[in-house]
């Protein structure tokens, strides 16, 4: 998706068996969609950081949706049951959705796990890409791209950087 694009219609099943769509967090000032998964070491490194960001900004009207679209036949660790297990293990405070058809992830034009998409209150894309500048060591992070984008968006401003290339595993597309 290009910066400035509107969020499109979608509907996906969450690990809690509820269905979520583009209107689920319509009342939120900012919405972050994270394309992620269970097995990728990059994605695994970022789960705790995403939870911290949610806990920091939820009271300021932030919504987060995590989406896994990986081919579960080729990568069983990314199956819906494994997603449920991870959701319980990590006690995710935000929905973890299964994009079994991969249509939503393709519309986002995501290529990496994790890759984030930040939408403003009008559901226009204002930031996409990386979470921060050091996936391996949270203590060594010097640039918090996603956190900055969230803060700017919640304040009704455009982020300084609209796009920083995501670092991670490739999305595992079905053949």
Backbone bond lengths (Angstrom), bond angles and torsions (degrees), N, CA, C in turn:
res aa  C-N    CA-C-N  psi(-1)  N-CA   C-N-CA  omega(-1)  CA-C   N-CA-C  phi
1 X - - - 1.460 - - 1.523 109.23 -
2 X 1.295 114.06 146.43 1.452 120.00 178.37 1.525 109.80 -89.97
3 X 1.311 116.48 147.78 1.457 121.00 175.52 1.533 107.79 -56.25
4 X 1.330 115.87 135.82 1.461 121.24 -177.60 1.515 113.53 95.13
5 X 1.342 117.74 -12.47 1.464 121.29 178.51 1.520 111.04 -68.71
6 X 1.322 115.44 148.36 1.465 121.27 176.98 1.525 110.56 -80.62
7 X 1.330 115.85 147.35 1.458 120.37 172.94 1.527 107.82 -65.90
8 X 1.299 116.85 134.67 1.460 123.88 -177.48 1.523 110.57 -92.09
9 X 1.326 115.67 168.89 1.459 121.21 177.49 1.523 109.67 -73.44
10 X 1.334 115.14 136.93 1.461 120.94 174.13 1.513 108.99 -155.79
11 X 1.306 116.11 163.88 1.455 123.00 176.94 1.527 107.25 -151.67
12 X 1.341 116.16 121.21 1.467 121.31 -177.22 1.529 110.17 -135.62
13 X 1.309 115.28 150.24 1.458 122.11 178.12 1.527 109.91 -84.87
14 X 1.325 114.85 134.87 1.454 120.95 177.26 1.513 111.89 -93.80
15 X 1.326 115.79 166.89 1.464 121.39 -179.63 1.527 112.16 -64.64
16 X 1.335 116.75 -14.87 1.467 121.68 177.58 1.536 111.21 -94.26
17 X 1.342 116.53 10.24 1.471 124.35 -179.84 1.521 114.18 71.30
18 X 1.312 118.35 5.24 1.465 121.20 173.53 1.523 108.51 -86.67
19 X 1.317 115.78 153.43 1.456 121.15 177.15 1.524 108.61 -99.20
20 X 1.320 115.08 135.44 1.461 121.88 -179.75 1.519 108.38 -120.09
21 X 1.328 115.64 149.18 1.452 119.43 179.13 1.517 110.58 -142.93
22 X 1.326 115.87 -174.26 1.454 121.10 -176.80 1.528 112.73 -65.96
23 X 1.335 118.48 -13.06 1.461 121.56 178.88 1.529 112.99 -99.48
24 X 1.327 117.45 -4.39 1.464 121.07 -174.67 1.527 112.01 -53.11
25 X 1.318 117.58 -44.07 1.459 120.75 -179.15 1.522 111.06 -113.16
26 X 1.328 116.19 40.50 1.470 121.27 -177.69 1.525 112.42 -59.21
27 X 1.316 116.87 -25.44 1.469 120.92 -178.68 1.531 113.02 -85.19
28 X 1.312 118.21 -3.70 1.462 121.47 -177.02 1.527 111.03 -86.08
29 X 1.319 116.03 143.68 1.466 122.13 180.00 1.521 111.30 -69.48
30 X 1.324 116.16 -32.48 1.468 121.12 179.00 1.521 108.59 -140.22
31 X 1.332 114.90 145.91 1.457 121.35 177.42 1.517 108.47 -129.21
32 X 1.321 115.55 128.21 1.465 121.71 175.65 1.524 107.81 -109.48
33 X 1.322 115.73 125.56 1.460 121.48 171.46 1.521 106.30 -107.58
34 X 1.323 115.46 125.93 1.467 121.70 -179.98 1.514 108.62 -113.25
35 X 1.313 117.12 117.15 1.458 120.76 171.92 1.529 105.30 -86.07
36 X 1.321 116.01 118.25 1.458 121.03 -172.58 1.528 109.13 -147.76
37 X 1.312 116.39 -169.13 1.462 120.09 178.28 1.521 109.39 -164.49
38 X 1.328 115.57 -176.51 1.461 121.68 -179.17 1.521 112.98 -90.03
39 X 1.338 117.47 -39.21 1.467 119.62 -164.45 1.528 115.03 -92.41
40 X 1.305 118.67 -26.97 1.469 121.75 -174.38 1.537 110.68 -66.38
41 X 1.333 118.04 130.20 1.466 119.72 -179.73 1.533 112.97 -61.51
42 X 1.306 117.95 -32.48 1.465 121.07 177.36 1.529 109.49 -65.60
43 X 1.325 115.43 -49.42 1.464 120.28 -179.75 1.525 110.39 -60.83
44 X 1.315 116.29 -43.19 1.476 120.18 -179.71 1.532 111.14 -61.57
45 X 1.315 116.36 -37.57 1.470 120.75 -179.43 1.525 111.93 -64.93
46 X 1.316 117.03 -26.09 1.464 120.22 -173.94 1.527 115.26 -95.94
47 X 1.316 119.15 -9.82 1.465 119.62 -178.11 1.528 111.85 -55.11
48 X 1.319 117.68 -48.88 1.476 119.56 -176.63 1.528 111.01 -65.33
49 X 1.322 117.23 -33.95 1.471 120.17 178.63 1.524 111.01 -68.44
50 X 1.325 116.53 -38.36 1.464 119.98 177.72 1.531 110.73 -65.07
51 X 1.328 116.27 -40.37 1.467 120.02 177.55 1.525 109.89 -62.73
52 X 1.324 117.39 -43.26 1.475 120.70 178.25 1.524 111.19 -61.28
53 X 1.340 116.84 -43.19 1.469 119.85 178.92 1.523 110.61 -63.74
54 X 1.313 117.33 -42.21 1.465 120.35 177.96 1.533 109.59 -60.26
55 X 1.331 116.57 -49.01 1.467 120.33 -178.94 1.526 112.01 -62.34
56 X 1.321 116.87 -33.05 1.466 120.61 180.00 1.527 112.12 -72.98
57 X 1.337 117.28 -38.25 1.468 120.54 -170.49 1.520 115.77 -111.57
58 X 1.322 119.26 -4.91 1.463 120.29 -178.02 1.525 110.61 -59.52
59 X 1.316 116.96 -41.13 1.470 120.29 -179.74 1.529 111.86 -66.92
60 X 1.334 116.65 -18.83 1.467 121.53 177.53 1.523 111.97 -91.63
61 X 1.341 115.94 9.29 1.462 122.45 173.72 1.524 113.72 87.10
62 X 1.328 116.88 38.51 1.464 122.93 175.15 1.521 109.54 -97.62
63 X 1.325 116.00 139.85 1.455 121.98 170.41 1.516 109.03 -117.66
64 X 1.325 116.77 144.12 1.464 121.87 176.17 1.521 108.77 -130.01
65 X 1.329 115.43 135.71 1.456 122.86 170.81 1.520 107.59 -125.44
66 X 1.326 116.71 126.44 1.466 121.09 174.74 1.524 107.30 -101.01
67 X 1.332 116.28 137.47 1.459 121.82 -177.63 1.528 109.89 -128.30
68 X 1.335 115.52 132.16 1.462 121.68 174.40 1.525 107.96 -116.15
69 X 1.325 115.97 121.20 1.469 121.46 -179.95 1.522 112.75 -116.01
70 X 1.321 118.01 1.99 1.462 119.63 -174.10 1.524 112.70 -59.70
71 X 1.321 115.48 148.65 1.456 123.85 177.65 1.531 108.49 -65.62
72 X 1.330 116.10 105.53 1.463 120.79 -175.96 1.522 112.41 -73.22
73 X 1.323 117.85 -20.85 1.473 119.25 176.43 1.519 109.80 -68.50
74 X 1.321 116.62 -43.19 1.464 120.68 179.33 1.530 111.59 -80.02
75 X 1.335 116.93 -26.17 1.470 122.53 -177.66 1.525 108.85 -130.83
76 X 1.345 117.70 80.07 1.466 121.30 -176.62 1.532 114.31 -56.58
77 X 1.318 118.18 -24.79 1.467 121.15 177.74 1.527 111.66 -64.93
78 X 1.336 116.99 -13.97 1.455 121.65 178.95 1.528 112.86 -105.22
79 X 1.318 117.30 17.42 1.467 120.92 177.90 1.527 110.04 -68.30
80 X 1.317 115.70 163.19 1.465 120.58 -179.97 1.532 110.79 -60.94
81 X 1.328 117.56 -40.30 1.473 120.29 178.00 1.525 111.10 -63.59
82 X 1.332 116.48 -40.93 1.469 120.01 177.77 1.536 110.61 -66.57
83 X 1.332 116.53 -34.82 1.462 120.01 175.75 1.526 110.22 -62.76
84 X 1.332 116.87 -42.86 1.472 120.78 177.65 1.520 110.70 -60.05
85 X 1.330 115.78 -43.79 1.467 119.99 179.65 1.524 110.74 -61.09
86 X 1.334 116.77 -44.68 1.459 120.33 179.96 1.523 111.05 -64.83
87 X 1.318 116.84 -40.88 1.463 121.15 178.73 1.526 110.19 -58.71
88 X 1.316 117.01 -43.27 1.471 121.28 179.10 1.528 110.66 -68.71
89 X 1.326 116.14 -44.93 1.465 121.35 -178.33 1.528 111.22 -59.93
90 X 1.329 116.55 -45.11 1.466 120.70 -177.18 1.524 113.25 -86.49
91 X 1.346 115.65 -9.42 1.473 120.88 -176.26 1.535 110.14 53.09
92 X 1.333 114.91 52.11 1.459 119.92 -177.07 1.525 110.48 -58.48
93 X 1.322 117.42 129.28 1.467 120.65 -179.87 1.529 112.57 -87.72
94 X 1.315 117.20 1.57 1.459 122.53 -179.83 1.532 108.41 -130.89
95 X 1.333 117.95 160.13 1.459 121.11 -176.77 1.533 112.99 -67.17
96 X 1.331 114.02 143.15 1.467 122.78 175.90 1.522 105.74 -117.65
97 X 1.327 116.45 113.11 1.454 122.75 -169.33 1.524 112.33 -108.37
98 X 1.321 114.81 147.86 1.455 121.61 -179.53 1.524 109.66 -104.14
99 X 1.317 116.14 118.09 1.468 122.64 177.73 1.526 107.69 -101.44
100 X 1.320 115.30 70.57 1.459 121.38 -173.66 1.526 112.52 -59.53
101 X 1.325 117.98 -37.85 1.469 121.17 -179.12 1.521 112.28 -81.63
102 X 1.318 116.46 -13.29 1.473 124.43 -179.03 1.530 112.99 69.43
103 X 1.324 118.24 7.77 1.463 121.65 -177.51 1.528 112.47 -65.63
104 X 1.319 117.12 -42.43 1.474 120.68 -178.20 1.527 109.86 -65.74
105 X 1.308 116.25 -45.93 1.464 121.00 -179.09 1.529 110.81 -63.88
106 X 1.324 116.91 -37.79 1.465 120.17 176.76 1.527 110.94 -66.35
107 X 1.344 117.42 -39.95 1.469 120.20 178.53 1.524 111.07 -65.00
108 X 1.320 116.36 -34.94 1.471 120.36 176.49 1.529 110.78 -69.39
109 X 1.328 116.03 -20.71 1.464 123.36 -174.24 1.528 110.99 63.15
110 X 1.332 114.65 35.21 1.461 120.44 176.18 1.519 109.16 -71.82
111 X 1.305 115.79 145.37 1.462 120.97 177.60 1.527 112.49 -126.17
112 X 1.322 117.93 -15.81 1.466 122.47 -172.94 1.521 112.05 -127.98
113 X 1.333 114.50 157.75 1.464 121.58 167.80 1.518 106.75 -123.70
114 X 1.316 116.81 118.00 1.461 127.85 0.11 1.534 111.85 -89.66
115 X 1.320 114.46 152.59 1.463 122.28 173.14 1.524 106.36 -142.11
116 X 1.338 116.54 131.79 1.464 120.30 -174.29 1.521 111.67 -110.49
117 X 1.338 114.05 151.76 1.460 123.19 178.62 1.525 106.97 -134.15
118 X 1.329 116.85 118.93 1.462 121.38 -177.67 1.527 108.84 -107.54
119 X 1.327 114.94 126.04 1.468 121.89 179.36 1.522 109.43 -113.44
120 X 1.330 115.88 141.72 1.456 120.49 178.18 1.533 110.47 -83.41
121 X 1.327 117.50 -173.24 1.463 121.81 -175.83 1.527 112.28 -64.64
122 X 1.320 117.63 -23.16 1.466 121.42 177.25 1.522 110.97 -91.42
123 X 1.320 116.23 5.18 1.461 125.77 -179.46 1.523 112.90 60.05
124 X 1.320 113.57 41.36 1.462 121.57 170.11 1.523 106.99 -100.28
125 X 1.333 116.72 138.98 1.456 121.88 179.80 1.524 109.46 -70.85
126 X 1.346 115.94 122.70 1.468 120.50 -178.65 1.523 112.75 -115.67
127 X 1.333 117.34 -15.84 1.467 120.57 177.69 1.521 108.31 -154.01
128 X 1.346 115.61 143.53 1.463 120.15 171.56 1.520 109.22 -148.23
129 X 1.331 114.01 149.15 1.449 118.45 174.21 1.510 114.94 129.76
130 X 1.339 114.33 -128.98 1.461 122.95 -171.26 1.527 112.43 -78.64
131 X 1.332 115.14 155.23 1.462 122.03 176.31 1.525 109.93 -84.89
132 X 1.314 116.45 -47.57 1.466 121.21 176.57 1.524 108.36 -157.04
133 X 1.320 117.29 -168.26 1.466 119.94 -173.45 1.523 114.96 -104.03
134 X 1.341 118.17 13.79 1.462 118.51 178.76 1.527 109.93 -154.66
135 X 1.302 115.96 92.74 1.464 119.63 -178.21 1.522 112.12 -70.83
136 X 1.332 117.08 -28.08 1.468 120.89 -173.70 1.517 114.13 -78.34
137 X 1.337 117.09 -31.18 1.454 119.52 -173.63 1.528 109.97 -143.14
138 X 1.303 115.11 104.41 1.469 120.97 -178.57 1.529 111.65 -58.51
139 X 1.325 116.83 -31.91 1.467 120.81 -178.97 1.524 112.30 -70.40
140 X 1.325 117.14 -18.68 1.462 121.28 -177.61 1.539 113.13 -100.27
141 X 1.326 117.41 6.41 1.459 121.53 179.53 1.526 109.45 -66.72
142 X 1.334 115.98 131.25 1.469 120.38 176.54 1.534 111.85 -115.88
143 X 1.343 117.30 -19.90 1.465 120.70 -179.55 1.521 108.60 -129.03
144 X 1.318 116.02 119.98 1.465 122.00 -176.81 1.529 109.21 -105.84
145 X 1.320 115.71 75.76 1.462 121.94 -173.24 1.524 112.76 -56.64
146 X 1.327 117.42 -50.01 1.463 120.56 -177.82 1.523 111.13 -66.31
147 X 1.311 117.45 -45.69 1.464 120.26 -179.89 1.527 110.75 -59.27
148 X 1.325 117.07 -43.97 1.469 120.33 177.25 1.520 110.89 -61.13
149 X 1.329 117.06 -44.66 1.469 120.94 -179.75 1.528 110.93 -61.91
150 X 1.327 116.69 -40.25 1.469 120.54 178.17 1.526 109.87 -63.30
151 X 1.333 116.96 -48.75 1.470 120.21 -178.66 1.525 111.63 -58.88
152 X 1.320 117.09 -46.91 1.461 120.82 179.29 1.529 110.36 -61.29
153 X 1.319 116.54 -45.89 1.464 121.04 -177.31 1.522 111.21 -64.49
154 X 1.318 117.39 -43.46 1.466 120.51 177.87 1.525 111.51 -62.92
155 X 1.341 116.82 -29.02 1.468 121.39 177.97 1.530 112.19 -86.55
156 X 1.339 117.03 4.53 1.454 121.14 177.77 1.517 114.25 78.05
157 X 1.320 116.78 19.25 1.466 121.03 -178.80 1.534 109.84 -113.87
158 X 1.327 114.84 165.34 1.465 120.98 175.23 1.531 108.72 -85.14
159 X 1.330 118.18 137.49 1.471 119.59 176.22 1.530 111.04 -61.33
160 X 1.340 115.87 150.09 1.472 120.85 177.38 1.522 111.70 -58.62
161 X 1.319 115.85 -38.47 1.457 121.44 -179.83 1.524 107.17 -119.19
162 X 1.324 116.69 122.52 1.464 120.30 -178.08 1.524 112.17 -85.13
163 X 1.332 116.13 -22.48 1.458 118.41 -176.78 1.522 110.58 -152.49
164 X 1.334 114.97 127.15 1.462 123.07 173.09 1.525 105.12 -127.77
165 X 1.326 119.55 124.24 1.465 120.32 -176.67 1.535 112.26 -54.10
166 X 1.327 114.83 131.41 1.462 121.24 178.67 1.519 109.73 -71.24
167 X 1.323 114.81 146.75 1.460 122.05 176.11 1.512 106.64 -116.50
168 X 1.333 116.51 129.44 1.450 119.29 179.28 1.505 111.11 167.25
169 X 1.319 114.91 -169.00 1.459 121.10 176.74 1.524 108.86 -76.17
170 X 1.300 116.25 157.29 1.462 119.31 175.75 1.522 109.47 -72.91
171 X 1.319 116.50 149.46 1.459 120.14 171.82 1.530 106.51 -63.23
172 X 1.311 116.69 135.99 1.466 121.58 -176.80 1.536 108.88 -91.87
173 X 1.335 114.34 91.65 1.463 120.97 -176.69 1.520 110.97 -74.21
174 X 1.327 115.12 147.50 1.463 120.78 173.98 1.515 108.89 -72.36
175 X 1.305 115.70 148.85 1.470 120.27 179.66 1.509 110.68 -77.94
